[in-house]
Amino acid sequence: MLLTLQAILFPYLSCILALLLFNTIFSSSKSRNNLPPSPPKLPLIGNLHQLGSSPHRALQAMAQSYGPLMMIHLGTVPKLVASSVNAAKEIMKTHDLIFSNRPQKKIPNKLFYDAKTLLFQLWRVLEAGEEHSRTPSFKQ
């Protein structure tokens, strides 16, 4: 029983198409409600291809077409760009607590035990615990 290439590829391609369609329908309805306008992006590189050799000029051209407040994607990371003084003042005055924090990186925190390695003085905590275990009052 020989299967043709079409009979083999059709189920796989239809599943991939259904997953992509499902993903675009359910991800676009929730996440884009309150976001500023954004230029079209590519899947892995985002808007990096649009910045070119002079990113300040590219951002100025984008600001003329998308407004003073826009969202660009540097790779897969979304960034908010304020290209006018009024937009920057509004961000810094009314939304200062939201934008003052740095994003938490999951991988470095797991690799370096939340910055508590020997370089970040976890050894002092461990040494203090070891010292208490040697005293006679804690051995009882």
Phi, psi and omega in degrees: 000108181266132176258137179279165180296325179293321180291332179279317185281334185301313179296321180294314180294323179292324177293318179297316179297318179295320178294319178296318179295316178299318180294316181291325181291313186274338179274329184282333184285329184266319193273347185255013185293310188248017181272149175290167181297154184218140174291157180298143185234161174265155188302310185263329184260353177065235180256014181298327181291339181274343182284320175068206184277339177236088185295331181294324177287323178294320177293326176294318178293322177294323181294329178291329181264334183249354178102175185287341179237117183216163180248126173238160181243117175263097190074236177258004184262119177284140179230140177266129182244122175253114185251017174224159181294319181295319179294320179294320178296319180296319179295315185285335181264311186270331182242036186293324181289328181289318186266001183275342182273150174268149179291143178278129179266124184285317185292311177298326178295322178286323181290321185253020176051052181055043179060040179237038178274190180300327178289333183252024167071031168290332181299330178291321178294316180294320180294322179294320177294323178291324180294321179292330181287343180273342183287148184295331183291334181268351181275348183291000000 
